[in-house]
Amino acid sequence: MNTRFLLLLAMPLLAAGCANNQAEEPSRLKNEVAEAKKVDAPPPASLDCLYPPLSPEPAFLLAMLGMAAPMSGIAVDLEEGDFDFARANYDKFATRYREVSKMVPEWEAAFPYGPVQKISAALTNRDVPQVMAALQEAGRICHDCHIKNATRVQQKYAWRDFPRVTATDPVTGQTVNFGQLMMSLETAFEGIAVDLEQRQVDKARKHLAAFSGRMQTLAETCMICHDTERKYYVDASLQTLIEKVRVELNKPSPDAKSVGALRQQIGMETCLKCHRVHTPAAYAQARWREGQAAR
């Protein structure tokens, strides 16, 4: 029986399968959209009092860490054969598990107590494999909750609100918000290539000067959140690349290809990498603001 004949026989079955998938598609997509909206929503407002500025410290995060430590301690003690210490760590874990489960009312259902009780029963029987299995089951509860909630909690409470960041544009002397500064950076950066292609070298040089000055201002805004000497994507290596562009543009006949290659390095090593780190949180915050404004 040749392959073509087998395909002819299979076609009605394939068509039926596709028809079934298409029939299920609207319902499946509807469910996926509903779930995505839940995850994309801001975290419960009840968390506000558990994080700065309303709380002097990240109380919920510290409580989670206080729960995680004795949970890991159970496994550590069992590896060392210390069942008494393992039981003591279990008691701490179980107490803190209950406490944490009550801190955010909207998430209380995400803390089932059955898996925690399994750890206790296995410890009573001194059944190490069962304890480890129960710990894994309890760990899955933590994991599933983190998958749904950890990122948006971090985006809300661990990241500054970018629209509130302001700076003085070194070119215009005006106070601008972070978005305006970034747009001006982009205009100056692209202006280098646009004017160089048009053989307007003096204008390209002016755009480079504007880009360099605004990038230095950007580095200063980084210090609002990053109180450290490390500048990451706006460090000395960036200034080295900018200087190479300046040297090329100051030649009597600048090489557009060389400038293009240097601009690509700046774009890939600074702009792109910084955006990958910061835009997820910035865009999430923007979506939440839009959602609140629409209500």
N, C-alpha and C positions, 0 to 999 in steps of 0.2 A: 504494500500500500504506500503510494508516494506521498511526499510532504504536502503537495498541493491539494490532494484529495482529503488529507487529514484537516487541513485548514478549512476546506469547504464544509466538512462535517461540523467543525467547531464554531463556525461563524454564527449560526442561530443561537448557540449557547452564550457566545460572547456578547451578542446583541442584547440578549435577555438580561445578562449581567449588567451591561451598561445602562439599560432602561431602569433596572432596580436601583442602581447607584444614583441616577438622575432623579428618581422619585424621592430618594432619601436625602438628596443634596440640600434642598431648601431647609428642611428640618435640622439637619446637621449644622449647616452654616448659621442658622438662627441661634442654636445652642452655643456654638463657638463664639459668636459675637457677644452673646449675653455674658459668657464667662470672661471674655476679654475686657468687657466694660467693668466687671467687678474688680479685676486685677488692676485696671488702668485708673480706677478711681483713687482719690487721695485716701490715706489711712483714716481710721475713725478719729473724730475730733476729741474723743476722750483721752487720746494720747497726748494732747497738747499740754496738760498739766503734769506730764511725766517727763518732759523734755524742756531744756532752756528755750525761751527765756522765762517761761512760767515756773519751771523747776530749776533750782540752783545747779542740778546735775542731771545727766540722762538716767533718771531713776529706773525706767523700764529696761533699758539696756543693761544696767548694773544688776538688776534683779535676774535677768536672763543669764548673765554670766555667773551670778551666784547660784543659779540652779544647775548650770552646765558643769561647774567644777566638781561637786560631789557625785554627779552622775558618772563623769569620767573616773572619779576616785573609786567607784565600785569596781570597775574593770581593772584598775591598777592594783587594788588590794587583792582581787581574786588571782591575778597573775602571780602575786607573791604568796598566795595561800593564806591570807589574813581574812578569815571569814568574819571575825568580830568587827574589824575595822570596816569591812565591806558593808556590814549591817548598819554601822554608825553612819556611813556615807549615804546609805539608802535612806535612812530616817531623815537626814538633812535634805536630800533630793526630794523626797516625797512631800515634806513640809513646804519647801520652796516651790514645788510644782503647783501645789494648791494655791499658794499665795499669788504666784504669777498668773494663774488662770483667772483670778478675780480682778486683776488690775485693769483689764480692758474688757468691759462687759460684752462688747460686740464679738469678742473672740473666745469667750468662755467655752463655747461648744467645741472649739478646736483643741481642747485639752481633755480628752477622755481619760478616765482614771483606770480603766481595766488593764492596759498594758503595764502601768506602774505596779498594780497589785500582783501581776505575774512575776515581776522581779522579786517581790517580797516572798512569794510562795517558793520560788526556785532557790532563794537564799536559805529559806527555812529547811529545805531538803538538801542543801549543800550540793545542788546539781549545777555545776559550773556551765556545762553546755546550755542548759535551759536558762540560766541567768543571762548568758551572752545573747541568746536568742530573744529573750524578753527585752534586754537593753536595746537590741537592734530594732525591735518593734516600737519601743518608746522613742528611739532616735528618729524613726520614720515620721512620727508625729511632728517633731521639731523640724525635720527637713521639709515636710509638706507645707507647714506654716511659713517657713522661711521662703520657700519658692514663691508663694503667693504674696507675702507681705514685706519681706526684709528690704527689697530694693526700694519700694515706695516709701517706707519709713525712713530709710537713709536719704532719699531724695528730698523729703520734706524737712527733716530735722538736722541732717548733717551737711547740707549744702546751702550756701547763701542764695538769696533771691537776686538773680543777676540784674533785673531792672532797677534795683535799689543802689547798685554800684555806679558811682559817677566819677568822672575824671575831667581834667582840663585838657582839651585838644591843643597840642603844642603848635599846630599850624594856625588855627583860628583864634586861639586864646579863650574859646567859649567852654563853659561847663556842659558836658554831654553825658548821657547815660551810657551804659556799657554797650547796648545795641548800636547806638550811633557811632561810638568809637570803633566798633568792629566793622561797620559799613564803610567808614572813612578809611580804615586800614585796607579793606578790600578794594576800594576805588583807587587808592594810591598804588597798591600792588599791581593791579591790572593796568593802571596807567603807564607803568614802566614798559610793558610789552606793547601796548597799543601805540604809544608815541614812538617807540623805537622802530616798530614796523612801518610807521608813517615817516620815518627819517627825521622826526622832530626830537633830536637828541637832547637839547637843552630842557625841553619839557619832561623827557624821560628822567633826566637827572633830578628835576624838581620833585617828581613823583617819588623817586627813591629817597630823597631827603625827607619828604613827608612820611613815607612808610617807615623809615628808620626812627624818626622822632616819635611817631605814634606807637611803634612797637616798644620803644623804651617806656612810654606811658603805660602801655599794657602790662609790661613787666612790673611796674609799680602797683598797678591794681591787683596783681596776683598776691601781693603782700597783705592785702586786706584779709584774705583767707589763709594763705600759706605763710605763716610767720616763721620763715626759715631762710637760711642763706641759699638753699638749693632753689634754682629758678626753673628747673626742668626744661620745658620747651622754649623758654626765652632766655637761655643761659648764654655763655660766652660763645658757644659754637654757632648760635644764630647770628651774633654780631660779626663773627668771622665770615659767614656767608654773605651778609649784607655788605661788608667791606670789599669782598671779592666782586660783587656786582658794581660797587662804586668805582673800583679800579678799572673794570672793563668799560663802564660808561664814560670814564674820563679819557679814554683813548681817542685819538683823532677819528678813527673809524671803528666804533664798537662792534663786536661780533654778536649778532642777535642770537645765534645758536648757543654761545657760551652763556649769555645772559639768561636765555631760556632754560638751560640746564641748571643754572644756579637757582633760578626762581622755582623750578620743580623741586629741588632739594629743600628749599624753604617751605614750600607748600606741603611736602610729604613729611618732613621731619618736625615741623612746628605746627602749622595750621591744622593739618589732618589729625595728627596724634592728639593735640590739645582738644580738638572737637570731639574725637572719639571718647575722651574722658568726661567732658563737661556737658555736651549737648543732651545726652539722655536725661539728666536731672533737670536741665534748663527747659527742655521741651515738655517734660512731665509737669513741671510747675506751671508752664504756660497753658497746658490743657486744663489743669485744675482751675486756674484763674478764669479761663473762658467758660468753663462749666458753671462756675459760681455766678459769673456775670449774666449767663443765659437764664438763670433761675429767677 
